[in-house]
Amino acid sequence: MIVVMQSGADAATIDHVIERIEQLGMKPHVSRGQFRTIIGAIGDETDALLPQLQSLPGVESVVPIMKPYKLASREFHPDQSQFVIGGVRVGGPGCVAIAGPCAVENETTVFTVGRAVKAAGATMLRGGAYKPRTSPYSFQGLGEEGLKILRAAGDELGMPVVSEVMDPRQVPVAVKYVDVLQMGARNMQNFNLLSEVGQTTRPVLLKRRPSASVKEWLMSAEYILAQGNKQVLLCERGIKTFETSVRYTFDVSAVPVAKRESHLPVFVDPSHAAGERDLVAALALAGIAAGADGFIVEVHDCPEKAMCDGPQALTPDMFKDMIAQCKAVASAIGRSWELPGAKPSAKPLAWGGA
């Protein structure tokens, strides 16, 4: 349920309400708005709790949260969440481009592609060190050595870096090097892994599973939020349908639906949805037009030699052209473009735990 504090309630009054929520066996989550503070009381709700909280000094109203995803819902946090990651604002008026090779293959490729995507307008650098492959005989990534290469490239280029983890045991290693932990579609409902990344201070990019509903996607985000990590980025990457002409069907409707239901930033992954580089730009444009806060795409300087997902990897020139188109679409709908190294123009709309 949501406890709405009276306008002007002081810190001592708010702290008293938080303490009482904890005594009732619930976990408080505080959202401080411009004019008033609301406190999410998350736990086993009973009808008897509402009047107890309503009677506390400084409480204006107590409203049950009807959605099963409590912390991820707009009911709990009406304003759009914004995070600043390495100087890059996510969820604000500007769109964010995450780009780089599917896998960290070697130092030369990562640095070459990194320089190219930054010059074209990418905001963050991606690269996989742990690769979830369909075949156990395919390239599985370089592990920690790959993370070191990615970190070095990010430091030289002044770009935050994004990389995937697949197992709770990989999380302590990854947090030493990366700015954003990626949860791949296969692990959207790996609840042990979600809980583990939820205990870190790193933002989490959570991809939607191909067979998952938007509700299930948001419930997975709830696992991360419930552990105290408030920086979750949702990512639509295509769903399974009867269509066979593309790798997955890009569910563009999921973007406005997720933004209506949740305050979390929403990204799209047109590379994995399309499976073909010639289709990636069109899907990226559709995502931005639908209101996505950014996208994550794969770029390789020589896709035919890529160790994984070469057919869907853009060349640097294709990426440059796509960014120009996406900027035009963003401008047409009243949005700007976030650039690496730029100072955020305003403070994020924050919400935090007690």
PyMOL commands that set and color helices and strands:
alter all, ss='L'
color gray80, all
select helices_A, chain A and resi 11-23+49-54+107-120+144-157+168-174+185-187+191-198+214-226+254-261+270-274+277-289+303-305+310-312+316-332
alter helices_A, ss='H'
color red, helices_A
select strands_A, chain A and resi 2-5+27-32+37-42+59-63+83-85+88-90+94-100+124-126+161-164+180-183+204-207+232-236+266-268+294-298+336-337+351-353
alter strands_A, ss='S'
color yellow, strands_A
deselect
rebuild
show_as cartoon
